[in-house]
Amino acid sequence: MREVVVTGGGTGIGYAIAGAFAALGDRVTITGRREPVLREAAAKLNAAAAGPEVSCAAFNAASPVAVREALGSLPERVDVLVNNAGGNTNIDRRQSGELMDVAEAWWANLNANLMSAVLVTTALAPRLAEGGRVVSIGSIAARGTGSGSYGAAKAALESWTADLAAELGPRGITANVVSPGLVLDTEFFRGRLTEEGIRARVENTRNGRPGSPADVAETVVFLASPGAGHLTGQVLHVNGGAYLGR
């Protein structure tokens, strides 16, 4: 039985990923900052899955102190780590040209999307099982589609993952990025995405539809499978062809 940790597992893509592993009979631990949300998500996942109980651990993945203190709530052995915590922090931030505002905006996105993955992975690296898997959730925004500091943070996540793959490779552990395009049924846009915005993004795809959390979850499950053992240091684009990784 595998031990799976999913950061940001209380809603959206993270919740779908946790559910996909739980359905396979894996023991899953979901993490996030909002304990009530995590507890509700764990209860729903447990009601749907016939396997081991899904547990939760509430902490801020971007805080080194919080990550260290949370280690006692995380599995002693980790077979799959999914770094899903993050999001575009600019959506809820007042835009300003003041240097301190600019700096804080960039720090916020780097902390949420890069440092959360770096800190949790570094803390759990000694616990990763031989042949384990690390999968981080990136974004199409890393490939020059805009989004400023958010896109830059996700691009940095890709670069860090390349180094991580080399670091963990001798232990048979793979490290990859799954990079979604537009995915509906998440909290990402905070309810601010218009029908026009959805239509414009869908028009950029080759298959004429937005993505779903399940699309991303199934790709993560594949990367965690034995069949993906020789796939590491890569970025898998899950966007219906809106960005062509060629």
Backbone as numpy.savetxt, mean C-alpha at the origin, in Angstrom:
# Nx Ny Nz CAx CAy CAz Cx Cy Cz
0.76 -22.07 7.21 -0.09 -20.87 7.21 0.80 -19.62 7.21
0.52 -18.71 6.28 1.32 -17.49 6.19 0.83 -16.42 7.15
1.78 -15.61 7.63 1.47 -14.43 8.42 1.60 -13.21 7.51
0.50 -12.46 7.39 0.44 -11.33 6.47 0.16 -10.05 7.26
0.93 -9.01 6.99 0.70 -7.69 7.59 0.35 -6.72 6.48
-0.76 -6.01 6.63 -1.20 -5.02 5.65 -1.35 -3.68 6.35
-0.50 -2.71 6.02 -0.65 -1.38 6.60 -1.75 -0.64 5.86
-2.44 0.25 6.56 -3.58 0.93 5.94 -4.66 -0.04 5.52
-4.89 -1.06 6.35 -5.79 -2.14 5.96 -7.24 -1.97 6.36
-7.61 -0.80 6.88 -8.96 -0.62 7.36 -9.99 -0.28 6.31
-9.57 0.26 5.18 -10.51 0.69 4.14 -9.91 0.46 2.76
-10.75 0.61 1.74 -10.32 0.68 0.35 -9.42 -0.45 -0.11
-8.32 -0.10 -0.74 -7.40 -1.08 -1.31 -6.83 -1.99 -0.23
-6.42 -1.41 0.90 -5.85 -2.22 1.97 -6.82 -3.23 2.51
-8.07 -2.83 2.65 -9.12 -3.74 3.12 -9.30 -4.88 2.12
-9.33 -4.56 0.84 -9.48 -5.60 -0.19 -8.31 -6.57 -0.18
-7.10 -6.04 0.02 -5.92 -6.90 0.08 -6.00 -7.84 1.27
-6.36 -7.28 2.42 -6.50 -8.11 3.62 -7.54 -9.20 3.41
-8.66 -8.85 2.79 -9.71 -9.82 2.54 -9.27 -10.93 1.60
-8.48 -10.56 0.60 -8.01 -11.57 -0.37 -7.09 -12.59 0.31
-6.21 -12.13 1.19 -5.33 -13.06 1.89 -6.11 -13.89 2.91
-7.04 -13.24 3.61 -7.85 -13.97 4.58 -8.65 -15.08 3.90
-9.14 -14.82 2.70 -9.90 -15.82 1.96 -9.05 -17.02 1.58
-7.74 -16.82 1.51 -6.83 -17.92 1.19 -6.46 -18.73 2.42
-6.92 -18.28 3.58 -6.61 -18.99 4.81 -5.38 -18.49 5.53
-4.85 -17.34 5.12 -3.69 -16.75 5.78 -4.13 -16.03 7.05
-3.21 -15.93 8.00 -3.47 -15.12 9.20 -3.06 -13.69 8.88
-3.98 -12.75 9.02 -3.75 -11.37 8.57 -3.82 -10.41 9.76
-2.88 -9.46 9.77 -2.91 -8.35 10.71 -3.03 -7.06 9.92
-4.06 -6.28 10.18 -4.21 -4.99 9.51 -3.80 -3.88 10.47
-3.19 -2.83 9.92 -2.77 -1.71 10.74 -3.31 -0.41 10.16
-3.30 0.63 10.97 -3.75 1.95 10.55 -3.75 2.87 11.75
-4.08 4.13 11.54 -4.06 5.10 12.64 -5.38 5.14 13.40
-6.48 4.72 12.77 -7.81 4.88 13.38 -8.29 3.55 13.94
-8.16 3.40 15.24 -8.49 2.12 15.86 -9.95 1.71 15.64
-10.95 2.62 15.78 -12.33 2.19 15.53 -12.54 1.65 14.12
-11.92 2.29 13.14 -12.04 1.83 11.75 -11.42 0.45 11.61
-10.26 0.25 12.22 -9.58 -1.05 12.14 -10.42 -2.15 12.79
-10.98 -1.86 13.94 -11.77 -2.88 14.65 -13.00 -3.26 13.83
-13.64 -2.27 13.23 -14.81 -2.56 12.39 -14.41 -3.39 11.18
-13.28 -3.02 10.56 -12.81 -3.76 9.38 -12.46 -5.19 9.75
-11.78 -5.39 10.88 -11.41 -6.73 11.30 -12.65 -7.57 11.57
-13.67 -6.97 12.17 -14.91 -7.70 12.44 -15.57 -8.15 11.14
-15.61 -7.27 10.15 -16.20 -7.63 8.85 -15.40 -8.72 8.15
-14.08 -8.60 8.20 -13.23 -9.59 7.56 -13.38 -10.95 8.23
-13.48 -10.95 9.54 -13.64 -12.21 10.27 -14.99 -12.85 9.97
-16.01 -12.02 9.75 -17.32 -12.56 9.43 -17.35 -13.19 8.05
-16.48 -12.69 7.15 -16.49 -13.17 5.77 -15.53 -14.33 5.55
-14.47 -14.42 6.36 -13.44 -15.43 6.13 -13.64 -16.63 7.05
-13.31 -17.80 6.54 -13.44 -19.02 7.32 -12.12 -19.42 7.95
-11.06 -18.66 7.68 -9.74 -19.00 8.16 -9.44 -18.44 9.53
-8.16 -18.23 9.83 -7.74 -17.68 11.13 -8.29 -16.27 11.35
-8.36 -15.88 12.59 -8.89 -14.57 12.93 -8.01 -13.45 12.39
-8.63 -12.44 11.81 -7.93 -11.24 11.37 -7.77 -10.33 12.59
-6.55 -9.89 12.87 -6.29 -9.02 14.01 -5.92 -7.64 13.52
-5.85 -6.68 14.43 -5.51 -5.32 14.04 -4.58 -4.68 15.06
-3.80 -3.70 14.60 -2.87 -2.96 15.45 -2.91 -1.51 15.00
-3.31 -0.62 15.89 -3.45 0.80 15.55 -2.18 1.56 15.90
-1.56 2.17 14.88 -0.40 3.03 15.10 -0.13 3.84 13.84
0.64 4.89 13.98 1.02 5.75 12.86 2.29 5.19 12.23
2.17 4.63 11.03 3.30 3.98 10.37 4.41 4.95 9.98
4.13 6.25 9.99 5.15 7.24 9.62 5.92 7.75 10.83
5.63 7.23 12.00 6.31 7.65 13.23 7.25 6.55 13.70
8.55 6.80 13.76 9.47 5.76 14.22 9.17 5.31 15.65
8.75 6.23 16.50 8.41 5.87 17.87 7.19 4.96 17.90
6.16 5.33 17.13 4.93 4.52 17.11 5.18 3.14 16.53
5.99 3.06 15.48 6.30 1.76 14.87 7.03 0.88 15.87
8.00 1.44 16.56 8.75 0.66 17.55 7.83 0.14 18.65
6.94 1.01 19.12 6.04 0.61 20.20 5.02 -0.43 19.75
4.72 -0.46 18.46 3.71 -1.39 17.94 4.25 -2.78 17.67
5.56 -2.97 17.73 6.14 -4.25 17.34 5.58 -5.41 18.15
5.24 -5.17 19.40 4.68 -6.23 20.22 3.32 -6.70 19.76
2.65 -5.88 18.93 1.31 -6.23 18.43 1.37 -6.87 17.05
2.57 -7.01 16.51 2.75 -7.56 15.17 3.35 -8.96 15.24
3.14 -9.79 14.22 3.60 -11.18 14.27 5.12 -11.29 14.42
5.54 -12.33 15.12 6.98 -12.58 15.29 7.61 -13.07 13.99
6.81 -13.67 13.13 7.27 -14.05 11.79 6.34 -13.41 10.78
6.90 -12.82 9.73 6.08 -12.19 8.69 6.45 -12.81 7.35
5.46 -13.40 6.70 5.69 -13.99 5.38 5.41 -12.99 4.26
4.42 -12.13 4.47 4.06 -11.12 3.47 3.81 -9.80 4.18
4.51 -8.77 3.72 4.27 -7.41 4.22 3.77 -6.57 3.05
2.62 -5.95 3.24 2.06 -5.07 2.22 2.04 -3.65 2.77
2.85 -2.79 2.18 2.92 -1.38 2.57 1.88 -0.61 1.76
0.68 -0.50 2.34 -0.41 0.18 1.65 -0.72 1.55 2.24
-0.28 1.82 3.46 -0.59 3.09 4.11 -0.11 4.26 3.26
-0.92 5.31 3.19 -0.54 6.49 2.42 -1.75 7.20 1.86
-1.51 8.01 0.85 -2.57 8.82 0.25 -2.04 10.21 -0.01
-2.77 10.96 -0.81 -2.33 12.32 -1.16 -2.75 13.29 -0.07
-1.82 13.64 0.79 -2.13 14.53 1.92 -2.44 15.95 1.47
-2.13 16.28 0.22 -2.44 17.63 -0.28 -3.94 17.86 -0.45
-4.70 16.79 -0.56 -6.14 16.93 -0.78 -6.79 17.68 0.38
-6.30 17.46 1.58 -6.88 18.11 2.75 -6.06 19.29 3.26
-5.12 19.77 2.46 -4.20 20.80 2.92 -4.43 22.12 2.18
-4.37 23.22 2.90 -4.47 24.54 2.29 -3.23 24.80 1.44
-3.44 25.16 0.19 -2.33 25.40 -0.71 -1.81 26.83 -0.52
-0.50 26.97 -0.45 0.11 28.27 -0.20 1.50 28.29 -0.80
1.96 29.49 -1.17 3.31 29.65 -1.68 4.32 29.97 -0.60
3.86 30.06 0.65 4.79 30.31 1.75 5.74 29.12 1.91
7.00 29.43 2.10 8.00 28.36 2.13 7.72 27.32 3.21
7.31 27.74 4.38 7.03 26.77 5.43 5.83 25.90 5.06
4.82 26.48 4.43 3.67 25.69 3.99 4.09 24.68 2.93
4.94 25.12 2.02 5.42 24.22 0.97 6.21 23.06 1.59
7.10 23.40 2.51 7.91 22.36 3.14 7.05 21.36 3.90
6.08 21.86 4.65 5.22 20.97 5.42 4.37 20.08 4.51
3.95 20.63 3.38 3.17 19.83 2.43 4.00 18.68 1.87
5.24 18.98 1.52 6.12 17.93 0.99 6.47 16.91 2.06
6.78 17.37 3.25 7.08 16.44 4.33 5.91 15.51 4.59
4.69 16.06 4.55 3.50 15.25 4.84 3.35 14.11 3.84
3.51 14.39 2.55 3.36 13.34 1.56 4.52 12.35 1.61
5.72 12.85 1.84 6.87 11.93 1.95 6.72 11.02 3.16
6.25 11.59 4.28 6.05 10.77 5.47 4.96 9.72 5.24
3.84 10.13 4.68 2.71 9.23 4.52 2.99 8.11 3.54
3.69 8.42 2.45 3.81 7.47 1.35 5.16 6.78 1.21
6.22 7.42 1.71 7.54 6.82 1.63 8.02 6.34 3.00
8.05 7.25 3.97 8.60 6.89 5.27 7.79 5.82 5.98
6.48 5.81 5.77 5.67 4.75 6.40 6.15 3.38 5.94
6.41 3.23 4.64 6.88 1.96 4.10 8.30 1.65 4.58
9.16 2.67 4.55 10.56 2.47 4.97 10.62 2.04 6.43
9.89 2.72 7.30 9.97 2.44 8.73 9.40 1.08 9.08
8.22 0.76 8.55 7.61 -0.53 8.88 8.45 -1.68 8.33
8.94 -1.52 7.11 9.74 -2.59 6.51 11.05 -2.78 7.27
11.70 -1.69 7.63 12.95 -1.78 8.38 12.71 -2.46 9.72
11.61 -2.09 10.39 11.33 -2.68 11.70 11.02 -4.17 11.60
10.36 -4.58 10.53 9.96 -5.99 10.39 10.95 -6.83 9.60
11.98 -6.22 9.02 12.94 -6.96 8.21 13.53 -8.17 8.94
13.90 -8.04 10.22 14.44 -9.23 10.90 13.41 -10.35 11.06
12.13 -10.02 10.96 11.07 -11.02 11.13 10.62 -11.63 9.81
11.07 -11.07 8.69 10.63 -11.59 7.40 11.17 -13.00 7.20
10.28 -13.89 6.84 10.67 -15.29 6.64 11.49 -15.44 5.36
12.32 -16.47 5.33 13.05 -16.79 4.10 12.03 -17.02 2.99
12.25 -16.42 1.84 11.30 -16.54 0.74 10.08 -15.67 0.91
10.16 -14.69 1.81 9.02 -13.81 2.05 8.79 -12.81 0.93
7.79 -11.97 1.12 7.39 -11.00 0.10 7.14 -9.63 0.74
7.63 -8.60 0.08 7.28 -7.22 0.44 6.66 -6.58 -0.79
5.45 -6.09 -0.65 4.75 -5.43 -1.75 4.33 -4.05 -1.26
4.73 -3.01 -2.00 4.35 -1.64 -1.64 3.41 -1.10 -2.70
2.42 -0.32 -2.26 1.44 0.22 -3.19 1.88 1.61 -3.64
2.16 1.74 -4.93 2.60 3.00 -5.51 1.44 3.75 -6.14
1.72 4.43 -7.24 0.67 5.19 -7.92 1.12 5.55 -9.33
0.15 5.66 -10.22 0.42 6.16 -11.57 0.98 7.57 -11.51
0.74 8.29 -10.40 1.25 9.65 -10.25 2.77 9.70 -10.25
3.43 8.57 -9.99 4.89 8.54 -9.99 5.46 8.63 -11.39
4.62 8.44 -12.40 5.11 8.40 -13.78 4.76 9.67 -14.55
4.92 10.80 -13.90 4.78 12.07 -14.60 3.38 12.49 -14.91
2.41 11.97 -14.16 1.02 12.37 -14.40 0.59 13.50 -13.48
1.53 14.06 -12.74 1.20 15.19 -11.88 1.12 14.83 -10.42
0.40 15.62 -9.67 0.18 15.41 -8.24 1.37 15.83 -7.38
2.31 16.58 -7.92 3.34 17.24 -7.13 4.05 16.36 -6.13
3.98 16.72 -4.85 4.72 16.00 -3.82 4.23 14.57 -3.65
2.95 14.32 -3.94 2.44 12.96 -3.85 3.10 12.08 -4.91
3.13 12.56 -6.15 3.78 11.80 -7.21 5.27 11.60 -6.93
5.92 12.62 -6.39 7.34 12.51 -6.07 7.58 11.47 -4.99
6.69 11.43 -3.99 6.83 10.45 -2.92 6.66 9.03 -3.44
5.72 8.83 -4.35 5.52 7.50 -4.91 6.67 7.11 -5.83
7.27 8.10 -6.52 8.46 7.81 -7.33 9.62 7.39 -6.44
9.76 8.05 -5.30 10.80 7.68 -4.35 10.57 6.27 -3.81
9.31 5.89 -3.63 8.98 4.55 -3.17 9.48 3.50 -4.17
9.35 3.79 -5.45 9.85 2.88 -6.48 11.37 2.74 -6.39
12.07 3.86 -6.24 13.53 3.82 -6.15 14.00 3.05 -4.93
13.34 3.30 -3.79 13.70 2.59 -2.56 13.46 1.09 -2.72
12.39 0.72 -3.40 12.08 -0.70 -3.57 13.16 -1.42 -4.37
13.76 -0.73 -5.33 14.86 -1.34 -6.10 16.02 -1.68 -5.17
16.35 -0.77 -4.26 17.42 -1.05 -3.29 17.00 -2.17 -2.33
15.73 -2.15 -1.91 15.24 -3.16 -0.98 15.33 -4.55 -1.59
15.01 -4.65 -2.87 15.09 -5.95 -3.55 16.51 -6.51 -3.49
17.50 -5.64 -3.67 18.90 -6.09 -3.60 19.28 -6.48 -2.18
18.77 -5.72 -1.21 19.10 -5.99 0.19 18.52 -7.31 0.67
17.27 -7.59 0.29 16.58 -8.78 0.79 16.74 -9.99 -0.12
17.21 -9.78 -1.33 17.32 -10.87 -2.30 18.10 -12.08 -1.82
19.23 -11.90 -1.13 19.99 -13.08 -0.68 19.21 -13.98 0.26
18.14 -13.48 0.87 17.30 -14.30 1.75 16.11 -14.89 0.99
16.11 -14.71 -0.32 15.00 -15.23 -1.13 13.74 -14.41 -1.02
13.86 -13.19 -0.50 12.70 -12.32 -0.31 12.59 -11.36 -1.49
11.41 -11.22 -2.03 11.20 -10.30 -3.14 10.59 -9.00 -2.64
10.80 -7.93 -3.41 10.23 -6.62 -3.09 9.77 -5.98 -4.39
8.51 -5.65 -4.46 7.93 -5.08 -5.68 6.92 -3.98 -5.34
6.57 -3.21 -6.36 5.57 -2.15 -6.24 4.40 -2.47 -7.15
3.19 -2.34 -6.63 1.99 -2.38 -7.45 1.50 -0.95 -7.58
1.39 -0.47 -8.82 1.11 0.94 -9.08 -0.26 1.11 -9.74
-1.29 1.44 -8.96 -2.63 1.59 -9.54 -2.82 2.93 -10.24
-3.77 2.96 -11.16 -4.28 4.21 -11.71 -5.52 4.59 -10.92
-6.54 5.06 -11.61 -7.78 5.42 -10.95 -8.43 4.18 -10.34
-8.68 4.24 -9.03 -9.39 3.17 -8.34 -10.54 3.81 -7.57
-11.75 3.36 -7.86 -12.91 3.86 -7.15 -13.18 3.03 -5.89
-14.15 3.45 -5.11 -14.53 2.77 -3.87 -13.41 2.79 -2.83
-12.72 3.94 -2.74 -11.73 4.16 -1.70 -11.96 5.55 -1.12
-11.19 5.88 -0.08 -11.28 7.20 0.53 -10.31 8.19 -0.10
-9.61 7.79 -1.14 -8.49 8.58 -1.65 -8.89 10.02 -1.99
-9.99 10.19 -2.72 -10.37 11.53 -3.18 -11.25 12.29 -2.19
-11.54 11.67 -1.04 -12.36 12.31 0.00 -13.72 12.78 -0.54
-14.25 12.07 -1.52 -15.54 12.43 -2.08 -15.52 13.63 -3.01
-14.33 14.06 -3.43 -14.22 15.28 -4.24 -14.01 15.00 -5.73
-13.98 13.74 -6.12 -13.79 13.43 -7.53 -15.13 13.52 -8.24
-15.19 14.36 -9.27 -16.44 14.57 -10.01 -16.62 13.51 -11.09
-17.84 13.42 -11.60 -18.10 12.50 -12.71 -17.24 12.86 -13.92
-17.02 14.16 -14.13 -16.16 14.59 -15.23 -14.73 14.11 -15.01
-14.27 14.20 -13.76 -12.93 13.72 -13.45 -12.77 12.24 -13.67
-13.80 11.48 -13.30 -13.76 10.04 -13.54 -13.74 9.76 -15.04
-14.61 10.44 -15.79 -14.70 10.21 -17.22 -13.37 10.52 -17.92
-12.72 11.61 -17.53 -11.45 11.99 -18.15 -10.38 10.93 -17.89
-10.35 10.38 -16.69 -9.35 9.37 -16.36 -9.64 8.05 -17.07
-10.93 7.69 -17.15 -11.30 6.44 -17.83 -10.98 6.52 -19.31
-11.11 7.70 -19.90 -10.80 7.87 -21.32 -9.34 7.58 -21.63
-8.48 7.68 -20.63 -7.06 7.40 -20.84 -6.73 5.91 -20.78
-7.70 5.08 -20.37 -7.44 3.66 -20.28 -7.65 2.97 -21.63
-7.15 1.74 -21.74 -7.38 0.94 -22.94 -8.60 0.04 -22.82
-9.04 -0.21 -21.60 -10.18 -1.10 -21.41 -11.45 -0.38 -21.01
-11.39 0.95 -20.92 -12.59 1.75 -20.75 -13.30 1.63 -19.42
-12.54 1.42 -18.35 -13.18 1.35 -17.03 -12.20 1.78 -15.95
-12.73 2.23 -14.81 -11.86 2.50 -13.67 -11.43 1.20 -13.01
-10.40 1.28 -12.19 -9.98 0.12 -11.44 -10.81 -0.06 -10.18
-10.68 -1.24 -9.56 -11.36 -1.54 -8.31 -10.32 -1.99 -7.31
-10.63 -1.90 -6.01 -9.70 -2.44 -5.02 -9.35 -3.91 -5.27
-10.32 -4.67 -5.78 -10.06 -6.09 -6.05 -9.01 -6.28 -7.13
-8.96 -5.37 -8.13 -7.94 -5.47 -9.17 -6.54 -5.40 -8.56
-6.37 -4.47 -7.63 -5.07 -4.31 -6.98 -4.78 -5.48 -6.06
-5.79 -5.89 -5.31 -5.61 -6.99 -4.36 -5.16 -8.27 -5.05
-5.76 -8.59 -6.18 -5.40 -9.82 -6.87 -3.97 -9.77 -7.40
-3.51 -8.59 -7.79 -2.13 -8.45 -8.24 -1.17 -8.64 -7.08
-1.52 -8.11 -5.92 -0.69 -8.30 -4.73 -0.63 -9.77 -4.35
-1.77 -10.45 -4.41 -1.80 -11.88 -4.10 -0.89 -12.66 -5.04
-0.90 -12.29 -6.32 0.00 -12.96 -7.28 1.46 -12.75 -6.89
1.83 -11.51 -6.55 3.22 -11.24 -6.19 3.64 -11.99 -4.93
2.68 -12.33 -4.09 2.98 -13.08 -2.87 2.98 -14.59 -3.10
2.69 -15.02 -4.30 2.56 -16.45 -4.58 3.92 -17.06 -4.94
4.05 -18.37 -4.84 5.30 -19.03 -5.23 5.66 -18.77 -6.70
4.65 -18.59 -7.54 4.92 -18.36 -8.97 5.59 -17.04 -9.27
5.65 -16.14 -8.31 6.28 -14.83 -8.52 7.65 -14.75 -7.84
8.24 -15.88 -7.54 9.49 -15.90 -6.80 10.68 -15.29 -7.51
10.63 -15.20 -8.84 11.75 -14.61 -9.60 11.40 -13.22 -10.11
10.39 -12.62 -9.52 9.94 -11.28 -9.92 10.22 -10.35 -8.75
11.23 -9.51 -8.88 11.59 -8.62 -7.78 12.19 -7.33 -8.30
12.05 -6.27 -7.52 12.55 -4.96 -7.93 11.73 -4.33 -9.04
10.49 -4.79 -9.24 9.68 -4.37 -10.36 8.52 -3.47 -9.93
7.97 -2.76 -10.93 6.75 -1.98 -10.75 5.69 -2.56 -11.67
4.62 -3.08 -11.08 3.52 -3.63 -11.88 2.40 -2.60 -11.95
2.09 -2.17 -13.17 1.12 -1.11 -13.37 -0.28 -1.70 -13.55
-1.19 -1.31 -12.65 -2.56 -1.82 -12.68 -3.47 -0.62 -12.95
-3.60 -0.26 -14.24 -4.31 0.98 -14.57 -5.10 0.90 -15.86
-5.35 -0.31 -16.37 -6.12 -0.44 -17.59 -5.44 0.15 -18.81
-4.12 0.32 -18.74 -3.39 0.86 -19.87 -3.30 2.37 -19.90
-3.72 3.04 -18.83 -3.61 4.51 -18.80 -2.14 4.93 -18.81
-1.29 4.11 -18.25 0.16 4.28 -18.40 0.70 2.96 -18.92
1.47 3.02 -19.99 2.02 1.82 -20.60 3.45 1.64 -20.13
3.68 0.61 -19.32 5.03 0.37 -18.79 5.87 -0.38 -19.79
6.38 0.32 -20.78 7.19 -0.33 -21.81 8.44 0.46 -22.10
